[in-house]
């Protein structure tokens, strides 16, 4: 018998209990041992009485109980969760968590603390999609060349609605909040931070590289407009918030931002609240993983899969490497050295000479224009210019846009979206 203590019985925690209870027979058959949700820790003891397990408001009732074999941490946050998980590991208990923020900051410390003990975190990335197991085990024979992920269902839902129905960012955000897809304060999702935490976890498994959110390029979808959607449609693109990891010449680039991607790419077809991850290995080629990236049942399914794996005695290294050093001596590429194609939007006064002055600044920074559209606006004195460029360094496009912003005829700060091939 394996006794589980669950810290946090919100949407995911409650679903974990129900899965363990309702699918007890098949779970026991697969695990080879009976798994019992023995106790749940909650803030309010009046809630969750219907779950049929012992409730407590004291975390030590789990951590100090020697009969509890496994701790499932589902409270979220970083430092408090870290202290709880650290203590559980020190007490010799195995751990399962869905906490992406915890792992974004403390995954390497936790790997050392785990030191062979069971530690599962499948639910921390992409909900019910088994991407952790795919990277850590199924693709372990490969050097991972790239990862491109749609890892935030809120952003994907919003962008899909904007593209398909022509609604504005403000309108679709309000709708997403009403439907419960977006929080009252949606910054963590729409700002790209949620996806960045997930990307860092995947990058550790793929590349053995230790980076924090502050080390990588992170941009959100707040600036996407109907003009951007218009350009994307004209040139056969879709717009997605992408989490991107790429390995090249001994370096790894990690970035999260809106991206224009060709509609024929499989990942561009991941719409609505769904998640999708494309992984390219040097021998296997491209593999694509698709499914529900959030929600109580989907995330709980991943939590329980980790519980079963640990109960079986599966002993995969937490981050996929028996050695804790970065293989191939990979280093994180500086944000300014990222190379991409770019789409640029700017609102300017409609007068002679504007285009030539903008072109001269692009030329000064060795930026070559690939395509151009001019879109009229309701204001007869202004027009919107839409450009795409050939590949150039991030530093150069940023310098060019700062120069263009100072020109008298430019009426708004230029907006830029990277184009991902």
Secondary structure as the mmCIF struct_conf table of DSSP 4:
data_model
#
loop_
_struct_conf.conf_type_id
_struct_conf.id
_struct_conf.beg_label_comp_id
_struct_conf.beg_label_asym_id
_struct_conf.beg_label_seq_id
_struct_conf.end_label_comp_id
_struct_conf.end_label_asym_id
_struct_conf.end_label_seq_id
STRN STRN1 UNK A 2 UNK A 7
BEND BEND1 UNK A 10 UNK A 10
HELX_RH_AL_P HELX_RH_AL_P1 UNK A 11 UNK A 22
TURN_TY1_P TURN_TY1_P1 UNK A 23 UNK A 23
HELX_RH_AL_P HELX_RH_AL_P2 UNK A 24 UNK A 31
TURN_TY1_P TURN_TY1_P2 UNK A 32 UNK A 32
BEND BEND2 UNK A 33 UNK A 33
STRN STRN2 UNK A 35 UNK A 41
BEND BEND3 UNK A 43 UNK A 43
TURN_TY1_P TURN_TY1_P3 UNK A 45 UNK A 48
HELX_RH_3T_P HELX_RH_3T_P1 UNK A 49 UNK A 51
BEND BEND4 UNK A 53 UNK A 53
STRN STRN3 UNK A 54 UNK A 56
BEND BEND5 UNK A 57 UNK A 57
TURN_TY1_P TURN_TY1_P4 UNK A 59 UNK A 59
HELX_RH_AL_P HELX_RH_AL_P3 UNK A 60 UNK A 63
TURN_TY1_P TURN_TY1_P5 UNK A 64 UNK A 64
TURN_TY1_P TURN_TY1_P6 UNK A 66 UNK A 67
STRN STRN4 UNK A 70 UNK A 73
BEND BEND6 UNK A 75 UNK A 75
BEND BEND7 UNK A 78 UNK A 78
HELX_RH_AL_P HELX_RH_AL_P4 UNK A 79 UNK A 90
TURN_TY1_P TURN_TY1_P7 UNK A 91 UNK A 92
STRN STRN5 UNK A 94 UNK A 97
HELX_RH_AL_P HELX_RH_AL_P5 UNK A 100 UNK A 114
TURN_TY1_P TURN_TY1_P8 UNK A 115 UNK A 116
BEND BEND8 UNK A 117 UNK A 117
STRN STRN6 UNK A 119 UNK A 120
HELX_RH_3T_P HELX_RH_3T_P2 UNK A 122 UNK A 124
BEND BEND9 UNK A 125 UNK A 126
TURN_TY1_P TURN_TY1_P9 UNK A 127 UNK A 128
BEND BEND10 UNK A 129 UNK A 129
HELX_RH_AL_P HELX_RH_AL_P6 UNK A 131 UNK A 133
HELX_RH_PI_P HELX_RH_PI_P1 UNK A 134 UNK A 138
TURN_TY1_P TURN_TY1_P10 UNK A 139 UNK A 141
BEND BEND11 UNK A 142 UNK A 142
STRN STRN7 UNK A 144 UNK A 150
HELX_RH_AL_P HELX_RH_AL_P7 UNK A 153 UNK A 165
HELX_RH_AL_P HELX_RH_AL_P8 UNK A 169 UNK A 179
TURN_TY1_P TURN_TY1_P11 UNK A 180 UNK A 180
BEND BEND12 UNK A 181 UNK A 182
BEND BEND13 UNK A 184 UNK A 185
HELX_RH_AL_P HELX_RH_AL_P9 UNK A 187 UNK A 190
TURN_TY1_P TURN_TY1_P12 UNK A 191 UNK A 191
BEND BEND14 UNK A 192 UNK A 192
HELX_RH_AL_P HELX_RH_AL_P10 UNK A 193 UNK A 207
HELX_RH_3T_P HELX_RH_3T_P3 UNK A 213 UNK A 215
BEND BEND15 UNK A 216 UNK A 216
STRN STRN8 UNK A 217 UNK A 218
BEND BEND16 UNK A 221 UNK A 221
TURN_TY1_P TURN_TY1_P13 UNK A 222 UNK A 223
HELX_RH_AL_P HELX_RH_AL_P11 UNK A 226 UNK A 234
TURN_TY1_P TURN_TY1_P14 UNK A 235 UNK A 236
STRN STRN9 UNK A 237 UNK A 248
TURN_TY1_P TURN_TY1_P15 UNK A 249 UNK A 250
STRN STRN10 UNK A 251 UNK A 262
TURN_TY1_P TURN_TY1_P16 UNK A 263 UNK A 264
BEND BEND17 UNK A 265 UNK A 265
HELX_RH_3T_P HELX_RH_3T_P4 UNK A 266 UNK A 269
TURN_TY1_P TURN_TY1_P17 UNK A 272 UNK A 273
STRN STRN11 UNK A 274 UNK A 281
TURN_TY1_P TURN_TY1_P18 UNK A 282 UNK A 284
STRN STRN12 UNK A 285 UNK A 292
BEND BEND18 UNK A 294 UNK A 295
HELX_RH_AL_P HELX_RH_AL_P12 UNK A 296 UNK A 312
TURN_TY1_P TURN_TY1_P19 UNK A 313 UNK A 313
TURN_TY1_P TURN_TY1_P20 UNK A 318 UNK A 319
BEND BEND19 UNK A 320 UNK A 320
BEND BEND20 UNK A 322 UNK A 323
BEND BEND21 UNK A 325 UNK A 325
HELX_LH_PP_P HELX_LH_PP_P1 UNK A 326 UNK A 326
HELX_RH_3T_P HELX_RH_3T_P5 UNK A 327 UNK A 329
STRN STRN13 UNK A 331 UNK A 332
HELX_LH_PP_P HELX_LH_PP_P2 UNK A 333 UNK A 334
HELX_RH_3T_P HELX_RH_3T_P6 UNK A 335 UNK A 337
STRN STRN14 UNK A 339 UNK A 349
TURN_TY1_P TURN_TY1_P21 UNK A 352 UNK A 353
HELX_RH_AL_P HELX_RH_AL_P13 UNK A 354 UNK A 364
TURN_TY1_P TURN_TY1_P22 UNK A 365 UNK A 366
STRN STRN15 UNK A 369 UNK A 376
BEND BEND22 UNK A 378 UNK A 379
TURN_TY1_P TURN_TY1_P23 UNK A 380 UNK A 381
STRN STRN16 UNK A 382 UNK A 389
BEND BEND23 UNK A 391 UNK A 391
STRN STRN17 UNK A 392 UNK A 393
HELX_RH_AL_P HELX_RH_AL_P14 UNK A 394 UNK A 405
TURN_TY1_P TURN_TY1_P24 UNK A 406 UNK A 406
BEND BEND24 UNK A 407 UNK A 407
TURN_TY1_P TURN_TY1_P25 UNK A 408 UNK A 409
STRN STRN18 UNK A 410 UNK A 410
BEND BEND25 UNK A 412 UNK A 412
STRN STRN19 UNK A 415 UNK A 419
#
